[in-house]
């Protein structure tokens, strides 16, 4: 069965939903429409490229404003310090490529790109790190969704479970980390 443009557009629309909520729904729709795994991943990549085109001008405008408004300049400096502190856990030298990919994987591609810009990376490298992290996140969520649906066999229930895990897992990880830290 040859995939149709409306099928692919429907999947793309779900993937454009911010905060990763569209991934399980998009993956399930792609499977229902008979789209192959590589095509589905390609559609997700297109959604990331569209995000880069839309978000980059906004990011550049904010960066310009942060340099001109004293309050925002202080916020920008604090953000850079916080970013350096949080990326230190991924690499000893600050916001290197691996750390930036992990930021995009762990938070979202916009935060990954903002961190890359703060670390001095330009458009191509910055978005490459952000998209690489987001594609890894997509792979984890997509594989989880498809494997779980093999057992549950109900796309709606599968999507709800995966969405619940997506939102609860970071909270659980933070709680465990806090509990393990010495007082």
C-alpha positions in Angstrom: 0.0 0.0 0.0 1.4 3.4 -1.0 1.2 6.0 1.7 -1.0 8.9 0.8 -0.2 12.6 1.4 -3.2 13.1 3.7 -2.1 10.2 5.8 1.4 11.6 6.1 0.0 15.1 6.8 -2.1 13.8 9.6 0.9 12.2 11.2 2.9 15.4 10.7 0.2 17.4 12.4 0.3 15.2 15.5 4.1 15.3 15.6 4.0 19.1 15.6 2.2 19.1 18.9 4.6 20.6 21.5 6.0 18.7 24.5 6.2 15.3 22.8 2.5 14.5 23.4 1.9 13.9 19.7 4.5 11.2 19.4 2.4 8.3 20.7 -0.6 9.4 18.7 1.4 10.0 15.6 3.1 6.7 15.8 -0.2 4.9 16.3 -1.8 6.8 13.4 1.2 6.0 11.2 1.0 2.3 12.0 -2.8 2.3 11.3 -2.2 4.1 8.0 0.4 1.6 7.0 3.4 4.0 7.0 6.8 2.3 7.4 9.1 3.0 10.4 11.7 4.9 8.3 8.9 7.0 6.7 7.4 7.8 10.1 10.8 8.8 11.5 11.4 10.9 8.4 8.0 12.7 9.0 9.2 13.3 12.6 12.4 14.7 11.3 10.5 17.1 9.1 8.5 18.3 12.1 11.8 19.1 13.8 13.1 21.0 10.8 9.8 23.0 10.7 10.3 23.7 14.4 13.8 25.0 13.6 12.6 27.3 10.9 9.8 28.7 13.1 11.7 28.9 16.4 15.1 30.3 15.3 13.8 33.8 14.5 12.0 33.9 17.9 15.2 32.7 19.7 17.3 35.3 17.9 14.9 38.1 18.8 14.9 37.0 22.4 18.7 36.9 22.4 18.8 40.4 21.0 16.3 41.6 23.6 18.3 39.9 26.4 21.3 42.0 25.5 19.5 45.3 25.5 17.2 45.1 28.6 19.0 45.0 31.9 16.6 42.7 33.7 16.7 40.2 30.7 20.5 40.5 30.5 20.7 39.4 34.2 18.3 36.6 33.4 20.5 35.6 30.5 23.6 35.5 32.6 21.8 33.4 35.3 20.6 31.0 32.5 24.2 30.5 31.3 25.4 29.8 34.8 22.5 27.3 35.4 23.2 25.7 32.0 26.8 25.2 32.8 25.9 23.7 36.2 23.4 21.3 34.7 25.5 20.2 31.8 28.5 19.5 34.1 26.8 16.2 34.9 27.1 15.1 31.2 30.6 16.3 30.5 33.3 17.9 32.5 33.9 20.8 30.0 30.4 22.3 30.0 28.0 22.4 27.1 29.7 20.1 24.6 27.9 18.2 21.9 26.9 15.2 24.1 25.6 17.5 26.8 23.5 19.5 24.3 22.1 16.3 22.7 21.2 15.1 26.2 19.5 18.5 27.1 17.3 18.2 23.9 16.6 14.5 24.8 15.7 15.3 28.4 13.8 18.5 28.0 12.9 19.5 24.4 14.6 20.6 21.2 13.9 24.3 21.8 15.7 24.2 25.2 18.5 22.2 23.5 18.8 24.9 20.8 18.7 27.7 23.4 21.4 25.9 25.3 23.5 25.5 22.2 23.1 29.2 21.4 24.2 30.1 24.9 27.2 27.8 24.5 28.1 29.7 21.3 26.9 27.2 18.6 25.5 28.6 15.4 22.3 27.7 13.6 23.4 24.5 11.9 25.4 22.9 14.8 22.9 24.1 17.4 19.9 22.6 15.6 21.9 19.5 14.8 22.5 18.8 18.5 18.9 19.7 19.3 17.4 17.5 16.6 19.7 14.6 17.4 18.5 14.6 21.0 14.9 14.9 19.9 15.2 12.1 17.4 16.6 9.9 20.2 13.6 10.8 22.3 11.3 10.1 19.4 12.9 6.6 19.0 12.5 5.8 22.7 8.8 6.9 22.8 7.9 5.4 19.4 9.4 2.0 20.2 7.8 2.0 23.7 4.4 2.9 22.1 4.6 0.2 19.5 5.8 -2.6 21.8 3.3 -1.7 24.5 0.5 -1.8 22.0 1.4 -5.3 21.0 0.3 -6.4 24.5 -2.5 -4.0 25.1 -4.0 -4.0 21.6 -5.9 -0.8 22.2 -4.3 2.4 20.7 -6.2 4.8 23.0 -5.1 2.9 26.2 -1.6 2.6 24.9 -1.3 6.3 24.2 -2.7 7.2 27.6 -0.2 4.9 29.4 2.7 6.2 27.3 1.7 9.9 27.9 1.3 9.1 31.7 4.8 7.6 31.7 6.2 10.6 29.7 5.0 13.0 32.3 5.5 11.0 35.5 8.9 9.5 34.8 10.8 12.9 35.1 9.0 13.5 38.4 9.9 10.1 39.7 13.6 10.4 38.6 13.9 13.8 40.4 12.4 12.3 43.6 14.8 9.4 43.5 17.8 11.7 42.9 16.7 13.9 45.8 16.3 11.0 48.1 19.8 9.6 47.2 21.6 12.9 47.7 23.3 13.3 51.1 21.7 15.9 53.4 
